[in-house]
């Protein structure tokens, strides 16, 4: 049963504060083990990765890395189509829509003339990108599309997916997604050892510049430790949804949206904020009713019981205030004048505006990447996009006359900061 907390109860503020700090994941319990794995991979390369796979995945992949030819994603797509033509068509639809959306994010940079100076920004793709795709409880070919397609659209020529392959039909959807995304290679490994191989490079794995994608606690810790050696997209926590609802909301749809995230993981956060106490009560009953027939009932029920909260607030203004404090990965607006509410909700990874827009459309076919900041990181983060796979360079070119015109200001600032060498480098060009 989801816990209902009213704005006038003493526990309301404490509950809200706890939700605000949900992203403070304690990685200390796994950090020593993860450091040891990363150090080993850095020192021994492929052998260390294979040893870790044998220890943690109970298998020794051969080959460790497979090329596009070896994985034959086109054949995997064809096999999937014969078994499940609807799934193949859905993957192809999703890939086309994700591609079309992200092409609008491409940044060509800029350059302009400012008197005798030329200034601007050059944007170029990174050379290599690594996409982590979890193995574990479920496999998510959609996440391969959502992470690898923005990299390809950015112009990255070498995209490698790291995932532990099962060696059976379960691989076909993942390899088909890799093919549709333009992935060049697959690293057949998971866990911290895969992150280490991507970040540091091994005999078989060329070092990448960017590592993206969610994973378990060991993967999250490994990404944090290699950050700086490579760019990472962030530290992914449990999935979360905040449904913002008022008296006009349909409790059945509210419950369905909450459960769509609760079924991801026992640690997921299904959250509701409403200014109508009756809606909260009705949604709670609907959650229990819908749980009864949900195939992943045990997972979703635990998420609802342990993290689920329905916050009942005083008025409409408080809906947006609470939403901004929680800063959720997914926000679904089940309210009248949803566009006006959208303008008030500033902190959100993705907003699903109106009752006709379930969060599931964002997970699969809408187009924006579903790789989003969690744990409140949307306050300063952004959905994964083309911009995660590019590097920017400032362009500065002065002619002699412009340098002379600005020389006094440059020298004054340099000497203000005690940097005489800076000033002399200017004066060497401007003093006769």
Secondary structure as UniProt FT lines:
FT   STRAND          3..6
FT   TURN            7..8
FT   HELIX           11..20
FT   TURN            21..23
FT   HELIX           28..44
FT   HELIX           46..52
FT   HELIX           53..57
FT   STRAND          65..67
FT   HELIX           68..71
FT   HELIX           73..83
FT   HELIX           85..103
FT   TURN            104..105
FT   STRAND          110..114
FT   TURN            115..116
FT   STRAND          117..125
FT   STRAND          128..132
FT   TURN            136..137
FT   HELIX           141..154
FT   STRAND          158..162
FT   HELIX           170..181
FT   STRAND          185..187
FT   HELIX           191..200
FT   STRAND          210..212
FT   HELIX           217..226
FT   TURN            228..229
FT   STRAND          230..232
FT   STRAND          240..245
FT   TURN            247..248
FT   HELIX           251..262
FT   TURN            263..264
FT   TURN            266..267
FT   STRAND          269..274
FT   HELIX           277..291
FT   TURN            292..293
FT   TURN            295..296
FT   HELIX           297..307
FT   STRAND          309..312
FT   HELIX           316..326
FT   STRAND          328..334
FT   HELIX           338..344
FT   STRAND          348..353
FT   TURN            355..356
FT   HELIX           359..364
FT   TURN            375..376
FT   HELIX           377..379
FT   HELIX           386..389
FT   STRAND          390..398
FT   HELIX           400..416
FT   TURN            417..418
FT   HELIX           420..430
//
